[in-house]
Amino acid sequence: YVGKDASGQPFVMGFKIWKEIAELNWKNVMKKIKVPVKIIQAQKDGKLFISFNKEAFHYIKSNKKFETIFGADHVFRRNRIKLYKSTLKWFDKFL
């Protein structure tokens, strides 16, 4: 797959990763997680990635938090301080 990410930058994803995703029973993997999990989603990642992450989040049974950083692109180019602060707060709580 060749396309552009949410920020307009070139994005290349090879066949191997799509094959691995298709063969992985990710729902069972998510159900087995026993450690705290925080998913930080960039708003501009697109509906496909956001919906997949939200569905995966549903299967996690441990302490969890889903956060969307509004206005952020996939690499959090203008939102890194917010990303770092949110991540450090999570680490302080669970590590």
N, CA, C and O atoms as a Tinker XYZ file with bonds, in Angstrom:
   380  protein
     1  N      0.844000   -1.176000    0.000000    73     2
     2  CA     0.000000    0.000000    0.000000    64     1     3
     3  C      0.880000    1.226000    0.000000    63     2     4     5
     4  O      1.800000    1.330000    0.812000    81     3
     5  N      0.618000    2.144000   -0.885000    73     3     6
     6  CA     1.323000    3.423000   -0.922000    64     5     7
     7  C      0.268000    4.512000   -0.914000    63     6     8     9
     8  O     -0.674000    4.485000   -1.706000    81     7
     9  N      0.428000    5.448000   -0.032000    73     7    10
    10  CA    -0.527000    6.547000    0.058000    64     9    11
    11  C      0.072000    7.681000    0.847000    63    10    12    13
    12  O      1.291000    7.846000    0.884000    81    11
    13  N     -0.780000    8.463000    1.478000    73    11    14
    14  CA    -0.333000    9.579000    2.307000    64    13    15
    15  C     -0.961000    9.446000    3.682000    63    14    16    17
    16  O     -2.110000    9.028000    3.821000    81    15
    17  N     -0.186000    9.811000    4.696000    73    15    18
    18  CA    -0.735000    9.775000    6.045000    64    17    19
    19  C     -1.592000   11.016000    6.281000    63    18    20    21
    20  O     -1.776000   11.831000    5.377000    81    19
    21  N     -2.112000   11.154000    7.497000    73    19    22
    22  CA    -3.026000   12.250000    7.803000    64    21    23
    23  C     -2.383000   13.624000    7.642000    63    22    24    25
    24  O     -3.081000   14.618000    7.438000    81    23
    25  N     -1.056000   13.683000    7.734000    73    23    26
    26  CA    -0.376000   14.973000    7.579000    64    25    27
    27  C     -0.002000   15.253000    6.125000    63    26    28    29
    28  O      0.547000   16.310000    5.818000    81    27
    29  N     -0.301000   14.299000    5.219000    73    27    30
    30  CA     0.010000   14.483000    3.809000    64    29    31
    31  C      1.365000   13.923000    3.402000    63    30    32    33
    32  O      1.754000   14.024000    2.239000    81    31
    33  N      2.084000   13.336000    4.346000    73    31    34
    34  CA     3.402000   12.769000    4.060000    64    33    35
    35  C      3.253000   11.400000    3.400000    63    34    36    37
    36  O      2.276000   10.695000    3.654000    81    35
    37  N      4.217000   11.018000    2.552000    73    35    38
    38  CA     4.158000    9.695000    1.923000    64    37    39
    39  C      4.154000    8.579000    2.967000    63    38    40    41
    40  O      4.821000    8.672000    3.998000    81    39
    41  N      3.404000    7.542000    2.684000    73    39    42
    42  CA     3.236000    6.433000    3.607000    64    41    43
    43  C      3.263000    5.136000    2.815000    63    42    44    45
    44  O      2.481000    4.966000    1.879000    81    43
    45  N      4.152000    4.219000    3.178000    73    43    46
    46  CA     4.271000    2.944000    2.479000    64    45    47
    47  C      4.088000    1.815000    3.486000    63    46    48    49
    48  O      4.730000    1.797000    4.537000    81    47
    49  N      3.217000    0.886000    3.159000    73    47    50
    50  CA     2.978000   -0.274000    4.005000    64    49    51
    51  C      3.060000   -1.501000    3.114000    63    50    52    53
    52  O      2.326000   -1.610000    2.132000    81    51
    53  N      3.948000   -2.424000    3.453000    73    51    54
    54  CA     4.174000   -3.597000    2.631000    64    53    55
    55  C      3.134000   -4.688000    2.821000    63    54    56    57
    56  O      2.347000   -4.663000    3.767000    81    55
    57  N      3.146000   -5.641000    1.906000    73    55    58
    58  CA     2.208000   -6.761000    1.934000    64    57    59
    59  C      2.367000   -7.589000    3.204000    63    58    60    61
    60  O      1.380000   -8.100000    3.734000    81    59
    61  N      3.604000   -7.730000    3.704000    73    59    62
    62  CA     3.873000   -8.591000    4.855000    64    61    63
    63  C      3.055000   -8.162000    6.078000    63    62    64    65
    64  O      2.498000   -9.012000    6.773000    81    63
    65  N      2.979000   -6.891000    6.342000    73    63    66
    66  CA     2.232000   -6.446000    7.522000    64    65    67
    67  C      0.741000   -6.712000    7.364000    63    66    68    69
    68  O      0.081000   -7.081000    8.335000    81    67
    69  N      0.198000   -6.534000    6.168000    73    67    70
    70  CA    -1.225000   -6.820000    5.939000    64    69    71
    71  C     -1.504000   -8.314000    6.127000    63    70    72    73
    72  O     -2.541000   -8.696000    6.671000    81    71
    73  N     -0.572000   -9.151000    5.673000    73    71    74
    74  CA    -0.711000  -10.596000    5.835000    64    73    75
    75  C     -0.682000  -10.971000    7.319000    63    74    76    77
    76  O     -1.492000  -11.781000    7.770000    81    75
    77  N      0.245000  -10.389000    8.074000    73    75    78
    78  CA     0.339000  -10.671000    9.509000    64    77    79
    79  C     -0.929000  -10.234000   10.242000    63    78    80    81
    80  O     -1.421000  -10.955000   11.110000    81    79
    81  N     -1.451000   -9.077000    9.905000    73    79    82
    82  CA    -2.678000   -8.579000   10.533000    64    81    83
    83  C     -3.846000   -9.514000   10.229000    63    82    84    85
    84  O     -4.648000   -9.828000   11.109000    81    83
    85  N     -3.934000   -9.952000    8.986000    73    83    86
    86  CA    -5.036000  -10.835000    8.581000    64    85    87
    87  C     -4.978000  -12.175000    9.308000    63    86    88    89
    88  O     -6.018000  -12.753000    9.622000    81    87
    89  N     -3.782000  -12.670000    9.577000    73    87    90
    90  CA    -3.621000  -13.977000   10.208000    64    89    91
    91  C     -3.677000  -13.927000   11.733000    63    90    92    93
    92  O     -3.869000  -14.962000   12.370000    81    91
    93  N     -3.518000  -12.779000   12.314000    73    91    94
    94  CA    -3.478000  -12.632000   13.769000    64    93    95
    95  C     -4.888000  -12.613000   14.353000    63    94    96    97
    96  O     -5.761000  -11.897000   13.862000    81    95
    97  N     -5.099000  -13.390000   15.387000    73    95    98
    98  CA    -6.372000  -13.339000   16.099000    64    97    99
    99  C     -6.245000  -12.257000   17.180000    63    98   100   101
   100  O     -6.091000  -12.564000   18.362000    81    99
   101  N     -6.312000  -10.997000   16.759000    73    99   102
   102  CA    -6.020000   -9.877000   17.649000    64   101   103
   103  C     -7.025000   -9.751000   18.786000    63   102   104   105
   104  O     -6.677000   -9.220000   19.841000    81   103
   105  N     -8.244000  -10.213000   18.613000    73   103   106
   106  CA    -9.221000  -10.140000   19.703000    64   105   107
   107  C     -8.765000  -10.988000   20.882000    63   106   108   109
   108  O     -8.860000  -10.560000   22.032000    81   107
   109  N     -8.275000  -12.182000   20.601000    73   107   110
   110  CA    -7.762000  -13.035000   21.677000    64   109   111
   111  C     -6.514000  -12.435000   22.318000    63   110   112   113
   112  O     -6.325000  -12.541000   23.530000    81   111
   113  N     -5.675000  -11.815000   21.521000    73   111   114
   114  CA    -4.480000  -11.160000   22.057000    64   113   115
   115  C     -4.899000  -10.050000   23.017000    63   114   116   117
   116  O     -4.345000   -9.940000   24.111000    81   115
   117  N     -5.856000   -9.238000   22.626000    73   115   118
   118  CA    -6.316000   -8.132000   23.475000    64   117   119
   119  C     -6.930000   -8.644000   24.780000    63   118   120   121
   120  O     -6.720000   -8.051000   25.838000    81   119
   121  N     -7.672000   -9.719000   24.710000    73   119   122
   122  CA    -8.319000  -10.282000   25.904000    64   121   123
   123  C     -7.302000  -10.777000   26.930000    63   122   124   125
   124  O     -7.601000  -10.823000   28.123000    81   123
   125  N     -6.105000  -11.148000   26.477000    73   123   126
   126  CA    -5.083000  -11.696000   27.369000    64   125   127
   127  C     -4.223000  -10.626000   28.038000    63   126   128   129
   128  O     -3.418000  -10.953000   28.910000    81   127
   129  N     -4.368000   -9.388000   27.663000    73   127   130
   130  CA    -3.554000   -8.319000   28.244000    64   129   131
   131  C     -3.928000   -8.135000   29.709000    63   130   132   133
   132  O     -5.103000   -8.004000   30.053000    81   131
   133  N     -2.916000   -8.129000   30.561000    73   131   134
   134  CA    -3.149000   -8.007000   31.995000    64   133   135
   135  C     -2.478000   -6.775000   32.599000    63   134   136   137
   136  O     -2.539000   -6.575000   33.812000    81   135
   137  N     -1.857000   -5.971000   31.795000    73   135   138
   138  CA    -1.186000   -4.765000   32.265000    64   137   139
   139  C     -2.006000   -3.539000   31.869000    63   138   140   141
   140  O     -2.795000   -3.607000   30.926000    81   139
   141  N     -1.831000   -2.421000   32.574000    73   139   142
   142  CA    -2.543000   -1.198000   32.191000    64   141   143
   143  C     -2.187000   -0.774000   30.757000    63   142   144   145
   144  O     -1.038000   -0.882000   30.327000    81   143
   145  N     -3.194000   -0.294000   30.039000    73   143   146
   146  CA    -3.017000    0.099000   28.645000    64   145   147
   147  C     -3.636000    1.469000   28.417000    63   146   148   149
   148  O     -4.758000    1.743000   28.842000    81   147
   149  N     -2.884000    2.315000   27.742000    73   147   150
   150  CA    -3.431000    3.603000   27.322000    64   149   151
   151  C     -3.218000    3.718000   25.818000    63   150   152   153
   152  O     -2.095000    3.601000   25.327000    81   151
   153  N     -4.297000    3.945000   25.105000    73   151   154
   154  CA    -4.220000    4.166000   23.664000    64   153   155
   155  C     -4.435000    5.653000   23.444000    63   154   156   157
   156  O     -5.455000    6.216000   23.844000    81   155
   157  N     -3.461000    6.277000   22.804000    73   155   158
   158  CA    -3.577000    7.700000   22.467000    64   157   159
   159  C     -3.734000    7.784000   20.961000    63   158   160   161
   160  O     -2.858000    7.377000   20.198000    81   159
   161  N     -4.855000    8.315000   20.562000    73   159   162
   162  CA    -5.226000    8.367000   19.148000    64   161   163
   163  C     -5.155000    9.809000   18.650000    63   162   164   165
   164  O     -5.655000   10.728000   19.300000    81   163
   165  N     -4.531000    9.993000   17.496000    73   163   166
   166  CA    -4.540000   11.302000   16.851000    64   165   167
   167  C     -5.856000   11.443000   16.088000    63   166   168   169
   168  O     -6.262000   10.536000   15.361000    81   167
   169  N     -6.507000   12.568000   16.257000    73   167   170
   170  CA    -7.805000   12.790000   15.602000    64   169   171
   171  C     -7.706000   12.649000   14.095000    63   170   172   173
   172  O     -8.637000   12.152000   13.461000    81   171
   173  N     -6.606000   13.072000   13.513000    73   171   174
   174  CA    -6.481000   13.065000   12.058000    64   173   175
   175  C     -5.982000   11.725000   11.495000    63   174   176   177
   176  O     -5.637000   11.645000   10.316000    81   175
   177  N     -5.942000   10.680000   12.321000    73   175   178
   178  CA    -5.522000    9.366000   11.824000    64   177   179
   179  C     -6.512000    8.784000   10.835000    63   178   180   181
   180  O     -6.147000    7.934000   10.023000    81   179
   181  N     -7.722000    9.213000   10.887000    73   179   182
   182  CA    -8.729000    8.710000    9.963000    64   181   183
   183  C     -9.671000    7.729000   10.629000    63   182   184   185
   184  O     -9.330000    7.080000   11.618000    81   183
   185  N    -10.858000    7.638000   10.066000    73   183   186
   186  CA   -11.923000    6.823000   10.657000    64   185   187
   187  C    -11.558000    5.347000   10.767000    63   186   188   189
   188  O    -11.920000    4.697000   11.748000    81   187
   189  N    -10.850000    4.810000    9.784000    73   187   190
   190  CA   -10.501000    3.393000    9.800000    64   189   191
   191  C     -9.617000    3.055000   10.998000    63   190   192   193
   192  O     -9.902000    2.109000   11.731000    81   191
   193  N     -8.550000    3.820000   11.199000    73   191   194
   194  CA    -7.651000    3.560000   12.319000    64   193   195
   195  C     -8.326000    3.821000   13.656000    63   194   196   197
   196  O     -8.142000    3.058000   14.604000    81   195
   197  N     -9.098000    4.881000   13.739000    73   195   198
   198  CA    -9.773000    5.209000   14.989000    64   197   199
   199  C    -10.779000    4.120000   15.350000    63   198   200   201
   200  O    -10.835000    3.690000   16.503000    81   199
   201  N    -11.565000    3.674000   14.390000    73   199   202
   202  CA   -12.567000    2.643000   14.688000    64   201   203
   203  C    -11.901000    1.321000   15.060000    63   202   204   205
   204  O    -12.394000    0.618000   15.943000    81   203
   205  N    -10.791000    0.966000   14.408000    73   203   206
   206  CA   -10.082000   -0.258000   14.768000    64   205   207
   207  C     -9.544000   -0.164000   16.193000    63   206   208   209
   208  O     -9.693000   -1.101000   16.977000    81   207
   209  N     -8.924000    0.957000   16.526000    73   207   210
   210  CA    -8.369000    1.117000   17.867000    64   209   211
   211  C     -9.455000    1.083000   18.942000    63   210   212   213
   212  O     -9.247000    0.517000   20.015000    81   211
   213  N    -10.587000    1.671000   18.664000    73   211   214
   214  CA   -11.682000    1.655000   19.634000    64   213   215
   215  C    -12.222000    0.230000   19.813000    63   214   216   217
   216  O    -12.554000   -0.179000   20.926000    81   215
   217  N    -12.305000   -0.509000   18.726000    73   215   218
   218  CA   -12.776000   -1.888000   18.837000    64   217   219
   219  C    -11.773000   -2.735000   19.616000    63   218   220   221
   220  O    -12.166000   -3.516000   20.483000    81   219
   221  N    -10.488000   -2.589000   19.318000    73   219   222
   222  CA    -9.454000   -3.322000   20.040000    64   221   223
   223  C     -9.485000   -2.967000   21.517000    63   222   224   225
   224  O     -9.322000   -3.839000   22.370000    81   223
   225  N     -9.691000   -1.707000   21.822000    73   223   226
   226  CA    -9.748000   -1.217000   23.205000    64   225   227
   227  C    -10.855000   -1.915000   23.977000    63   226   228   229
   228  O    -10.697000   -2.207000   25.163000    81   227
   229  N    -11.958000   -2.180000   23.325000    73   227   230
   230  CA   -13.107000   -2.834000   23.956000    64   229   231
   231  C    -12.726000   -4.193000   24.552000    63   230   232   233
   232  O    -13.268000   -4.579000   25.588000    81   231
   233  N    -11.814000   -4.915000   23.921000    73   231   234
   234  CA   -11.462000   -6.268000   24.351000    64   233   235
   235  C    -10.450000   -6.307000   25.502000    63   234   236   237
   236  O    -10.263000   -7.353000   26.122000    81   235
   237  N     -9.810000   -5.201000   25.784000    73   235   238
   238  CA    -8.826000   -5.159000   26.873000    64   237   239
   239  C     -9.570000   -5.134000   28.199000    63   238   240   241
   240  O    -10.454000   -4.302000   28.406000    81   239
   241  N     -9.211000   -6.047000   29.098000    73   239   242
   242  CA    -9.922000   -6.172000   30.372000    64   241   243
   243  C     -9.171000   -5.519000   31.531000    63   242   244   245
   244  O     -9.742000   -5.380000   32.613000    81   243
   245  N     -7.922000   -5.117000   31.348000    73   243   246
   246  CA    -7.146000   -4.513000   32.425000    64   245   247
   247  C     -7.494000   -3.024000   32.554000    63   246   248   249
   248  O     -8.368000   -2.525000   31.844000    81   247
   249  N     -6.805000   -2.318000   33.464000    73   247   250
   250  CA    -6.974000   -0.866000   33.547000    64   249   251
   251  C     -6.652000   -0.276000   32.189000    63   250   252   253
   252  O     -5.626000   -0.597000   31.589000    81   251
   253  N     -7.520000    0.575000   31.716000    73   251   254
   254  CA    -7.322000    1.098000   30.369000    64   253   255
   255  C     -7.882000    2.504000   30.247000    63   254   256   257
   256  O     -8.772000    2.918000   30.990000    81   255
   257  N     -7.331000    3.213000   29.291000    73   255   258
   258  CA    -7.822000    4.552000   28.978000    64   257   259
   259  C     -7.605000    4.794000   27.491000    63   258   260   261
   260  O     -6.551000    4.481000   26.937000    81   259
   261  N     -8.622000    5.356000   26.864000    73   259   262
   262  CA    -8.540000    5.726000   25.444000    64   261   263
   263  C     -8.610000    7.239000   25.382000    63   262   264   265
   264  O     -9.522000    7.849000   25.939000    81   263
   265  N     -7.661000    7.833000   24.713000    73   263   266
   266  CA    -7.623000    9.291000   24.608000    64   265   267
   267  C     -7.432000    9.700000   23.159000    63   266   268   269
   268  O     -6.614000    9.123000   22.441000    81   267
   269  N     -8.183000   10.687000   22.742000    73   267   270
   270  CA    -8.008000   11.268000   21.420000    64   269   271
   271  C     -7.444000   12.666000   21.597000    63   270   272   273
   272  O     -7.984000   13.469000   22.358000    81   271
   273  N     -6.363000   12.953000   20.898000    73   271   274
   274  CA    -5.807000   14.295000   20.919000    64   273   275
   275  C     -6.329000   15.004000   19.673000    63   274   276   277
   276  O     -5.931000   14.706000   18.547000    81   275
   277  N     -7.224000   15.942000   19.910000    73   275   278
   278  CA    -7.889000   16.641000   18.822000    64   277   279
   279  C     -6.928000   17.572000   18.099000    63   278   280   281
   280  O     -6.127000   18.268000   18.721000    81   279
   281  N     -7.021000   17.571000   16.781000    73   279   282
   282  CA    -6.173000   18.396000   15.944000    64   281   283
   283  C     -4.820000   17.769000   15.637000    63   282   284   285
   284  O     -4.049000   18.316000   14.848000    81   283
   285  N     -4.522000   16.623000   16.252000    73   283   286
   286  CA    -3.219000   15.987000   16.066000    64   285   287
   287  C     -3.181000   15.146000   14.794000    63   286   288   289
   288  O     -4.158000   14.493000   14.429000    81   287
   289  N     -2.009000   15.181000   14.121000    73   287   290
   290  CA    -1.791000   14.265000   13.005000    64   289   291
   291  C     -1.132000   13.002000   13.548000    63   290   292   293
   292  O     -0.873000   12.902000   14.747000    81   291
   293  N     -0.862000   12.044000   12.676000    73   291   294
   294  CA    -0.384000   10.727000   13.099000    64   293   295
   295  C      0.896000   10.774000   13.937000    63   294   296   297
   296  O      1.076000    9.937000   14.823000    81   295
   297  N      1.770000   11.716000   13.681000    73   295   298
   298  CA     3.028000   11.810000   14.428000    64   297   299
   299  C      2.984000   12.916000   15.487000    63   298   300   301
   300  O      4.011000   13.268000   16.067000    81   299
   301  N      1.803000   13.455000   15.733000    73   299   302
   302  CA     1.594000   14.474000   16.776000    64   301   303
   303  C      2.538000   15.660000   16.609000    63   302   304   305
   304  O      3.070000   16.191000   17.584000    81   303
   305  N      2.731000   16.058000   15.372000    73   303   306
   306  CA     3.700000   17.102000   15.030000    64   305   307
   307  C      3.549000   18.371000   15.877000    63   306   308   309
   308  O      4.551000   18.887000   16.370000    81   307
   309  N      2.363000   18.873000   16.054000    73   307   310
   310  CA     2.153000   20.106000   16.824000    64   309   311
   311  C      1.563000   19.832000   18.213000    63   310   312   313
   312  O      1.188000   20.764000   18.924000    81   311
   313  N      1.482000   18.586000   18.586000    73   311   314
   314  CA     0.820000   18.220000   19.835000    64   313   315
   315  C      1.689000   17.339000   20.727000    63   314   316   317
   316  O      1.171000   16.632000   21.591000    81   315
   317  N      2.977000   17.374000   20.529000    73   315   318
   318  CA     3.852000   16.454000   21.276000    64   317   319
   319  C      3.899000   16.756000   22.768000    63   318   320   321
   320  O      3.971000   15.826000   23.572000    81   319
   321  N      3.862000   18.009000   23.158000    73   319   322
   322  CA     3.881000   18.347000   24.589000    64   321   323
   323  C      2.660000   17.733000   25.273000    63   322   324   325
   324  O      2.776000   17.132000   26.341000    81   323
   325  N      1.497000   17.886000   24.657000    73   323   326
   326  CA     0.281000   17.291000   25.218000    64   325   327
   327  C      0.405000   15.764000   25.267000    63   326   328   329
   328  O      0.012000   15.144000   26.254000    81   327
   329  N      0.940000   15.169000   24.227000    73   327   330
   330  CA     1.159000   13.726000   24.170000    64   329   331
   331  C      2.090000   13.281000   25.293000    63   330   332   333
   332  O      1.790000   12.320000   26.002000    81   331
   333  N      3.215000   13.969000   25.460000    73   331   334
   334  CA     4.191000   13.600000   26.487000    64   333   335
   335  C      3.613000   13.754000   27.895000    63   334   336   337
   336  O      3.787000   12.875000   28.738000    81   335
   337  N      2.929000   14.863000   28.145000    73   335   338
   338  CA     2.347000   15.083000   29.477000    64   337   339
   339  C      1.317000   14.002000   29.807000    63   338   340   341
   340  O      1.289000   13.488000   30.925000    81   339
   341  N      0.486000   13.666000   28.851000    73   339   342
   342  CA    -0.535000   12.646000   29.053000    64   341   343
   343  C      0.109000   11.285000   29.332000    63   342   344   345
   344  O     -0.343000   10.544000   30.204000    81   343
   345  N      1.162000   10.968000   28.588000    73   343   346
   346  CA     1.863000    9.701000   28.765000    64   345   347
   347  C      2.549000    9.645000   30.133000    63   346   348   349
   348  O      2.468000    8.628000   30.821000    81   347
   349  N      3.215000   10.714000   30.526000    73   347   350
   350  CA     3.895000   10.745000   31.829000    64   349   351
   351  C      2.903000   10.620000   32.979000    63   350   352   353
   352  O      3.184000    9.951000   33.974000    81   351
   353  N      1.757000   11.256000   32.849000    73   351   354
   354  CA     0.722000   11.145000   33.878000    64   353   355
   355  C      0.266000    9.683000   34.033000    63   354   356   357
   356  O      0.062000    9.201000   35.147000    81   355
   357  N      0.111000    8.997000   32.906000    73   355   358
   358  CA    -0.283000    7.580000   32.912000    64   357   359
   359  C      0.806000    6.736000   33.577000    63   358   360   361
   360  O      0.507000    5.865000   34.394000    81   359
   361  N      2.078000    6.996000   33.222000    73   359   362
   362  CA     3.193000    6.260000   33.835000    64   361   363
   363  C      3.229000    6.482000   35.336000    63   362   364   365
   364  O      3.401000    5.534000   36.102000    81   363
   365  N      3.067000    7.729000   35.761000    73   363   366
   366  CA     3.068000    8.023000   37.201000    64   365   367
   367  C      1.986000    7.230000   37.940000    63   366   368   369
   368  O      2.188000    6.804000   39.077000    81   367
   369  N      0.868000    7.044000   37.303000    73   367   370
   370  CA    -0.244000    6.342000   37.940000    64   369   371
   371  C     -0.019000    4.837000   38.007000    63   370   372   373
   372  O     -0.402000    4.208000   38.993000    81   371
   373  N      0.593000    4.243000   36.981000    73   371   374
   374  CA     0.639000    2.783000   36.889000    64   373   375
   375  C      2.020000    2.137000   36.978000    63   374   376   377
   376  O      2.110000    0.914000   37.082000    81   375
   377  N      3.085000    2.913000   36.940000    73   375   378
   378  CA     4.424000    2.298000   37.020000    64   377   379
   379  C      5.021000    2.460000   38.401000    63   378   380
   380  O      6.138000    2.005000   38.647000    81   379
